[in-house]
């Protein structure tokens, strides 16, 4: 297959007019000189040619939740993701009993990196809980919060086939510094749902944490005298997640985060829950009732309960808010891939990588999805 005449988003995150050749499901050549080979051709004239998007924090969509712990639920989420141009994702858990988390990890083991023509690739597991703080638990179920426990983490990781890519921890909790040091040897450690001070968070970053889950949400505010996790993340060089759905974060703050942290460190996420793609109503998240009204999802106490917005729409929103398109693209491709340690498999248009490619028009609407080297028709996909 050839993708011709497109504005290609190169590895250095600069657009150049080029052609891409795909052979054996891989990107075999990228050239600013036109190919004349006799291949199936997609004309990308006046379009952007970009990597498939990577959502490192998504709980569910289309009525399914990763925590349902079934192959059917994960496949339903994966179909929806691919239909939106997300070609790879981390299935994200909630704070649940250990027994339930074990079952979710066991189900995931055989599905991670499994190729299905109509489903985004499950690239691994993101454990958002149970090692969180009580005060900033948000929509997490307080009944299942436990102190950081390395043996539990190792048990979950082994059950998943060592596919846990991100583990969340609250550094102010008992035993967390030691936990971070050891867990960081196996995956990315992210700070979240935490009331940690700047000093405590800074220590966590020096001992192995390198990531912050949904920046500003589930933590103390960025205060000029008490900068908290946000200030410590800035100083440490950590990656930070941001939900740019227009609900969780004000547009001014979205713009500020990109300027403060730089597009090499910002990861846009959906944090989508099972209502994503569906209508308003009552839903479930981690055993708690969620009310969805428009773009807002809340539990009974008013806490936001994830989002109902796809990653692709979060990227478009960021651009509408004033973030440069190239920066927003990095934040849904190579930056999250690097933060989760999956950049060798996904996140960029590189020779030898899987051909997971989007062709987008000037209005940032997806015209073509090339998944594992094959063009798919997203409008004709069944996502139910």
Secondary structure as the mmCIF struct_conf table of DSSP 4:
data_model
#
loop_
_struct_conf.conf_type_id
_struct_conf.id
_struct_conf.beg_label_comp_id
_struct_conf.beg_label_asym_id
_struct_conf.beg_label_seq_id
_struct_conf.end_label_comp_id
_struct_conf.end_label_asym_id
_struct_conf.end_label_seq_id
STRN STRN1 UNK A 2 UNK A 9
TURN_TY1_P TURN_TY1_P1 UNK A 11 UNK A 12
BEND BEND1 UNK A 13 UNK A 13
STRN STRN2 UNK A 15 UNK A 23
TURN_TY1_P TURN_TY1_P2 UNK A 24 UNK A 25
STRN STRN3 UNK A 26 UNK A 31
BEND BEND2 UNK A 32 UNK A 33
BEND BEND3 UNK A 39 UNK A 39
STRN STRN4 UNK A 41 UNK A 43
TURN_TY1_P TURN_TY1_P3 UNK A 45 UNK A 46
STRN STRN5 UNK A 48 UNK A 51
HELX_LH_PP_P HELX_LH_PP_P1 UNK A 52 UNK A 52
STRN STRN6 UNK A 53 UNK A 58
STRN STRN7 UNK A 60 UNK A 61
TURN_TY1_P TURN_TY1_P4 UNK A 62 UNK A 63
STRN STRN8 UNK A 64 UNK A 65
HELX_RH_3T_P HELX_RH_3T_P1 UNK A 66 UNK A 68
HELX_RH_AL_P HELX_RH_AL_P1 UNK A 71 UNK A 83
TURN_TY1_P TURN_TY1_P5 UNK A 84 UNK A 85
STRN STRN9 UNK A 86 UNK A 92
BEND BEND4 UNK A 95 UNK A 95
HELX_RH_AL_P HELX_RH_AL_P2 UNK A 98 UNK A 109
TURN_TY1_P TURN_TY1_P6 UNK A 110 UNK A 113
STRN STRN10 UNK A 116 UNK A 116
TURN_TY1_P TURN_TY1_P7 UNK A 117 UNK A 118
STRN STRN11 UNK A 119 UNK A 119
STRN STRN12 UNK A 121 UNK A 127
BEND BEND5 UNK A 130 UNK A 131
BEND BEND6 UNK A 134 UNK A 134
TURN_TY1_P TURN_TY1_P8 UNK A 135 UNK A 136
TURN_TY1_P TURN_TY1_P9 UNK A 138 UNK A 139
BEND BEND7 UNK A 140 UNK A 140
HELX_RH_3T_P HELX_RH_3T_P2 UNK A 142 UNK A 144
HELX_RH_AL_P HELX_RH_AL_P3 UNK A 150 UNK A 159
TURN_TY1_P TURN_TY1_P10 UNK A 160 UNK A 161
BEND BEND8 UNK A 162 UNK A 162
STRN STRN13 UNK A 164 UNK A 169
TURN_TY1_P TURN_TY1_P11 UNK A 171 UNK A 172
BEND BEND9 UNK A 173 UNK A 173
TURN_TY1_P TURN_TY1_P12 UNK A 174 UNK A 175
HELX_RH_AL_P HELX_RH_AL_P4 UNK A 176 UNK A 183
TURN_TY1_P TURN_TY1_P13 UNK A 184 UNK A 186
BEND BEND10 UNK A 187 UNK A 187
STRN STRN14 UNK A 188 UNK A 191
BEND BEND11 UNK A 193 UNK A 193
STRN STRN15 UNK A 194 UNK A 194
HELX_RH_AL_P HELX_RH_AL_P5 UNK A 198 UNK A 206
TURN_TY1_P TURN_TY1_P14 UNK A 207 UNK A 208
STRN STRN16 UNK A 211 UNK A 212
BEND BEND12 UNK A 213 UNK A 214
TURN_TY1_P TURN_TY1_P15 UNK A 215 UNK A 218
STRN STRN17 UNK A 219 UNK A 219
BEND BEND13 UNK A 224 UNK A 225
HELX_RH_AL_P HELX_RH_AL_P6 UNK A 228 UNK A 236
TURN_TY1_P TURN_TY1_P16 UNK A 237 UNK A 237
STRN STRN18 UNK A 239 UNK A 242
BEND BEND14 UNK A 245 UNK A 249
HELX_RH_AL_P HELX_RH_AL_P7 UNK A 251 UNK A 261
TURN_TY1_P TURN_TY1_P17 UNK A 263 UNK A 265
STRN STRN19 UNK A 266 UNK A 268
STRN STRN20 UNK A 272 UNK A 272
TURN_TY1_P TURN_TY1_P18 UNK A 274 UNK A 277
BEND BEND15 UNK A 278 UNK A 278
BEND BEND16 UNK A 280 UNK A 280
STRN STRN21 UNK A 281 UNK A 285
TURN_TY1_P TURN_TY1_P19 UNK A 286 UNK A 287
STRN STRN22 UNK A 288 UNK A 293
TURN_TY1_P TURN_TY1_P20 UNK A 294 UNK A 295
STRN STRN23 UNK A 296 UNK A 298
TURN_TY1_P TURN_TY1_P21 UNK A 300 UNK A 301
BEND BEND17 UNK A 302 UNK A 302
STRN STRN24 UNK A 304 UNK A 304
STRN STRN25 UNK A 307 UNK A 307
BEND BEND18 UNK A 308 UNK A 308
HELX_RH_AL_P HELX_RH_AL_P8 UNK A 311 UNK A 320
TURN_TY1_P TURN_TY1_P22 UNK A 321 UNK A 322
HELX_RH_AL_P HELX_RH_AL_P9 UNK A 325 UNK A 330
TURN_TY1_P TURN_TY1_P23 UNK A 331 UNK A 333
HELX_RH_AL_P HELX_RH_AL_P10 UNK A 334 UNK A 339
TURN_TY1_P TURN_TY1_P24 UNK A 340 UNK A 341
TURN_TY1_P TURN_TY1_P25 UNK A 343 UNK A 345
BEND BEND19 UNK A 346 UNK A 348
TURN_TY1_P TURN_TY1_P26 UNK A 351 UNK A 352
BEND BEND20 UNK A 353 UNK A 353
STRN STRN26 UNK A 354 UNK A 354
STRN STRN27 UNK A 357 UNK A 360
TURN_TY1_P TURN_TY1_P27 UNK A 362 UNK A 363
BEND BEND21 UNK A 364 UNK A 364
STRN STRN28 UNK A 366 UNK A 371
TURN_TY1_P TURN_TY1_P28 UNK A 372 UNK A 373
STRN STRN29 UNK A 374 UNK A 376
HELX_RH_3T_P HELX_RH_3T_P3 UNK A 378 UNK A 380
#
